[in-house]
Amino acid sequence: MHRNLEKRNKVRKTRVMRVRKKLRGNAEKPRLSVFKSLNHIGVQLIDDEKGVTLVSFSTLSKEMKGKKVSKESAKLVGAKIAELAKEKKIDRIVFDRGRYKYHGIIAEVANGARDNGIKF
């Protein structure tokens, strides 16, 4: 069992690095990184040149209290991160899906941001 977990984690890391090596965010066009767990969704805008997070939002925030993880809440998270990005005068991003397929909840986060004026 322990061996299987090591192998699974190694495959996950490989998948993340395969996606990440193609993406690079900067101050004008930061990277929108998405994290999904069983219960929560988190997104953050990252400037890779400085190594800082510019804006972040998740379902753990006070505004999303009591919301279950679903496509609807994912779209709300995407809309909120777009709103926060506009406050920082960011209108273009690089979307980083991480180790997840661009499907379901991950796609809804992207659509929520895109519907609120963020360009990918």
Secondary structure as UniProt FT lines:
FT   HELIX           2..20
FT   TURN            21..22
FT   STRAND          31..36
FT   STRAND          41..47
FT   TURN            48..51
FT   STRAND          52..58
FT   TURN            59..60
FT   HELIX           62..64
FT   TURN            65..66
FT   HELIX           71..87
FT   TURN            88..89
FT   STRAND          94..96
FT   TURN            98..99
FT   HELIX           105..115
FT   TURN            116..117
//
